[in-house]
Amino acid sequence: MADEVLLVEKKTGYHVLTLNRPDKLNAFNDDLHIALRAALNDVAADEDCRAVMITGAGRGFCAGQDLGERDFSQSDETPDLGATIEAYYNPLVRQIRALEVPVICAVNGVAAGAGANIALACDIVLAAKSARFIQAFAKIGLVPDSGGTWILPQLIGQARAKALALTATPVFAEQAEQWGMIWKAIDDDQLMAEAHKMMEDFAIAPTISLGLAKYAIHAAATNTYNEQLDLERDLQREAGSSSDYIEGVTAFLEKRKPKYTGKKDT
Ligand code: T3D
């Protein structure tokens, strides 16, 4: 287990994916990219998986690209970073956003470079109070990637996004919460318990409607108001024809807890 770059735990109704290169603050090398892609594909294919948590082993969440793999003392060649973005980082954040189940990021420690923006690509970000988010790119002559230049201004506005991108100032979890960059800052010793509680709730939720809600919120970034209203109508039609909706209303009227299947009706 110790030498696996990604730990995968399959719980009842959800998967937990732990980035596991703690000596490097879980920085990404090719092996970690490949393992995470496969694990997320597995989440999408597993009918019984109704949410996924991404977290990190050790004291960091993720320090972005493993800079040891960009060691210029070992090579005269300038790497084509566009190629690694195309091959790995862009597919990863696209894959996270496209998943039809909630993706929860439990940021257990520092999230830097692509590590910060991968966290922000997740649907709900919980962070330990000691965790910090750093757009570290400016410190090494790079540009924020993994969707950072898109998601940051959406979440915290251009003024803050530009200052973070241009100065690489660390943002601690409580500040990130106050700015609306993340959902919640949590005492360090409570982070994982609270994250698992959230996962257990998602494991018995009306999963299809959550996926549709997520899709609608993403679509709002490019839709007009009228287009969005039309989309909501169509998605509500779809949600309203599900057995989970019937169960939700029936349980409410019968004053009992609903039992959702979270499955598409056949
Ligand atoms: O290249 C491409 O394909 C393009 C894509 C780029 C995407 C990117 O993510 S670019 C940005 C890359 N990341 C960074 O620039 C962050 C580099 N790391 C840091 O600035 C700091 O480590 C942190 C601010 C994240 C944490 O600082 P601190 O003081 O808490 O920890 P530390 O002592 O710096 O790091 C602990 C160990 O992790 C250390 O190893 P050692 O000395 O104990 O053997 C350090 O070298 C290692 N480490 C941290 N970040 C990386 C790393 N090793 C390789 N790559 C890293 N990114």
Residues whose N, C-alpha, C, O or C-beta is under 5 A from the ligand:
A	BS01	T3D	D23 K24 L25 A27 A63 G64 Q65 D66 L67 G68 L81 T84 V110 A112 G113 A114 G115 A136 F137 I140
